[in-house]
Amino acid sequence: MTDDIPVHPAEAAIQASGLRVEKREMPQLIRRVARRLPADAAAVREALAEVRRKGWAAAMRDMAGRAGQPWLRPQEAEAAAATLTDPEPHEADLRLALEAAGAARLRAAGRTPELALEAVAGELADAGTALPAERHAALALAVAQAHGLDAATAARFVLDSQRLEEGRRRDLRAAETAARSKRREEVARLRAWEKSLVGIEALPGLLRCSEREALRWAGAGLVPAARRVREAKGRRERWEFDPAEIAPLRREVFSWREAERAAAPSAEPARPGRSGGERLDPRALARAEAAAGKGGKLANAAIARVAALDRYAAHFVTARAMIRRITIVTGPTNSGKSHLALDRLAAAESGLALAPLRLLAHEFREALAARGVAAALTTGEERIPAPGSRHLAATVEMCPFHMPVDVAIVDEAQLLHDRDRGAAWTAAIMGVPARQLFVLGAPECILMVRRIAALCGDEVEEISLQRKSPLHAAGGPVGFGTLRAGDALVAFSRRDVMDLREELVKRGRKVAVVYGALSPEVRRAEAARFREGEADLLVATDAIGMGLNLPIRRVVFSTLRKFDGEERRDLTSQEVKQIGGRAGRFGHHEGGVVAVLSGAGSPDFVRAMLEAPPAPPAELRPQVQPDAEIIAAVAEEIGSDSLFGVLARIKRAVLRKDDPNYRLADLTQPMAIAAAIDGVAGLSLMDRWTYALCPVDERDNGITRLARWAVDHGAGRPVRPPLAGRLPPPDKASGEELQKAEKVHKRLVAWRWLALRFAAAYPDRDEAELETARLDDWIEAVLRQQRRGKAVGRSAPDRAGRSAPRS
């Protein structure tokens, strides 16, 4: 006789239900039934359905793939599986559930069938899935049916969408073919032009003058050099000239000689081929130029305009016509730079505040309002008027160069050294038409601002401010488990921020986050959560180093290294000061502390960076870039309508690499956009230049998407805004869904940027604004979720440069 083996009550309930259960399913089923005890047959059926839903979702994903329906995503398969309650469904049941979930998705994709079709097809294209014509027609039919169109209306909708898509594909192919052809032509043109150039020794023959005269006139700039090439060895450079531009100058030779005799030049010109050297007396040069014909073509108008990159300050006519005084206000974070300048700005009859971020432009506008001054707002994607006001808050790139004001502010001037946006600061500081200009920034900006002021001939005053509350390095590292309320934990990627957030939430901490992919509205909402105590910790990237006013007690670095776009390197002293300086905000804390997470680096490094004097910049020449006038002028000069060709000529020939005053900004992205849209019919050169300046993310297929929009624009088709479609409840959102919403938001930023410049081609601005607001609200709601174990970020193993969390 054997003893009876006791059976778990859940297992007994399963056996009593009479349901067929696979052996591999039993452990999960027992756990689920145990949570339902006492469990009858219905409860067991429900639990078994839950166990099998993952397999049903996989089967439905396979169905969608075999049917050629890539618009049915894994989310639809999972949603469909969740609706099934019969543990033994037929294949037809799976298909019906999938179709219902797909229809729900297509209805949520847009309020009309047209918008829904555009949104889903655009999403697939962004993911690299190009639908063949017959699949696009199938998608159109599915959209029509999901939106409840009757058979006849659905057929017309499918036919119309096919015609539209065929036209779009035809235009895209034509644009790509034309763009390739133009690139080949422009490369050949550039090579032919470079081969046609001659050296300084050819000038006497071309101008029928003496060698000495040729040297003198070339050195004075009367004979324009087409290109200056530094020789491989030695300090000499070779000046090269375009014979086609030199020959017409023969008729000016007599007047130049007469002007020189009358002017009696006091100095010799620079000798082409040598660095440095004396130049003609400026008054003599002016008289010689006047003798050559006021407004006449020394080479031609385009060459003169191109040469303005060598004399960039003169390009800003309104500012140069004013007597400006520049006040450089420097100091560490929390030293009152903005407060001082805003007080002066508010007291002026007219003024302008230029900020590096849309968020900061809004804060400037609000700060002026708090001082009783109404101000308008202009950013790349929005305009807020203030009738009757003579004050404006704007982002730096939106500086109005032809609107004189009494006082202006340019903030965060250390961004003059930024390789992506530095040229915008050069233009703003050189070109803002203000009688009194306050330039605010870290001490590292002083030398370059002084140089810009000298190039502009402006008077300079310097004010150095001290921090209002003390800041010091922590004595030792901070354990992950010892982070306390008021701390800000800093990482340098979205992924690391979300990993750290997840780990802290698992430990029961309430966390707010700030990183670059978040919109200004969401950043401010997250900052408010931290400021008001709803979140006791903040996890952020270096995005907190600019603008946000936060009551941080201690800044803790989770790593002392960052990837800067080219390499992974140690943080600089300026970065440690800028980010760490957010600790100990005046009025909130008596002082601030800067620390490093245990295992992430040495506290001594933090201390050394905080105590280090300002490092002299490696490069003191301000960055410059062409504007619309220069683009148009160069195009006329080379006889080309190709934006790629114009930018290639500018990059190769306009500003030599060792120019003593300026350096050319990086034109890589504008040239990539130009290469993609140069063949678009219906867009002028200036239209294409506007597209080339649009803020897009290349990592998110931004240039390809921009080309699609440009083709629709050029063909006269309205460009619809990107939409996110159905969003899950915030407490159910995955990290993947959050990241997708952030990407759609960034695409909307680019769309709205273009809509401000091409209103007729981008007509659905209200739709875009509503979608932007919806995404802002949803993303903030997702980030507010603080449930333990609920991951809204991407989990990943620890990487080099960031320590593993430890207590």
Secondary structure as UniProt FT lines:
FT   HELIX           9..17
FT   HELIX           23..25
FT   HELIX           26..34
FT   TURN            35..36
FT   HELIX           41..66
FT   TURN            67..68
FT   TURN            70..71
FT   HELIX           74..83
FT   HELIX           91..108
FT   HELIX           113..126
FT   TURN            127..128
FT   HELIX           133..146
FT   TURN            147..148
FT   HELIX           151..196
FT   STRAND          198..199
FT   HELIX           200..202
FT   HELIX           203..207
FT   HELIX           211..220
FT   STRAND          227..230
FT   STRAND          237..241
FT   HELIX           243..246
FT   HELIX           247..252
FT   HELIX           253..263
FT   TURN            272..273
FT   HELIX           282..291
FT   TURN            294..295
FT   HELIX           301..307
FT   TURN            308..311
FT   HELIX           312..315
FT   HELIX           317..320
FT   STRAND          325..330
FT   TURN            333..334
FT   HELIX           337..347
FT   STRAND          351..355
FT   HELIX           358..370
FT   TURN            371..372
FT   STRAND          376..378
FT   STRAND          383..384
FT   TURN            387..388
FT   STRAND          391..395
FT   HELIX           396..398
FT   TURN            401..402
FT   STRAND          405..410
FT   HELIX           413..417
FT   TURN            419..421
FT   HELIX           422..431
FT   STRAND          434..441
FT   HELIX           443..445
FT   HELIX           446..456
FT   STRAND          459..464
FT   STRAND          471..473
FT   HELIX           480..482
FT   TURN            485..486
FT   STRAND          487..490
FT   HELIX           494..506
FT   TURN            507..508
FT   STRAND          511..514
FT   TURN            516..517
FT   HELIX           520..531
FT   TURN            532..533
FT   STRAND          537..540
FT   HELIX           542..545
FT   STRAND          554..557
FT   STRAND          561..563
FT   STRAND          568..570
FT   HELIX           573..580
FT   TURN            581..582
FT   TURN            586..588
FT   STRAND          592..597
FT   TURN            598..599
FT   HELIX           603..611
FT   STRAND          623..624
FT   HELIX           628..638
FT   HELIX           643..649
FT   HELIX           650..654
FT   TURN            657..658
FT   STRAND          663..664
FT   HELIX           668..677
FT   TURN            678..679
FT   TURN            681..682
FT   HELIX           685..692
FT   HELIX           698..700
FT   HELIX           702..714
FT   TURN            715..716
FT   HELIX           730..732
FT   HELIX           735..757
FT   TURN            759..761
FT   HELIX           765..784
FT   TURN            788..789
FT   TURN            800..801
//
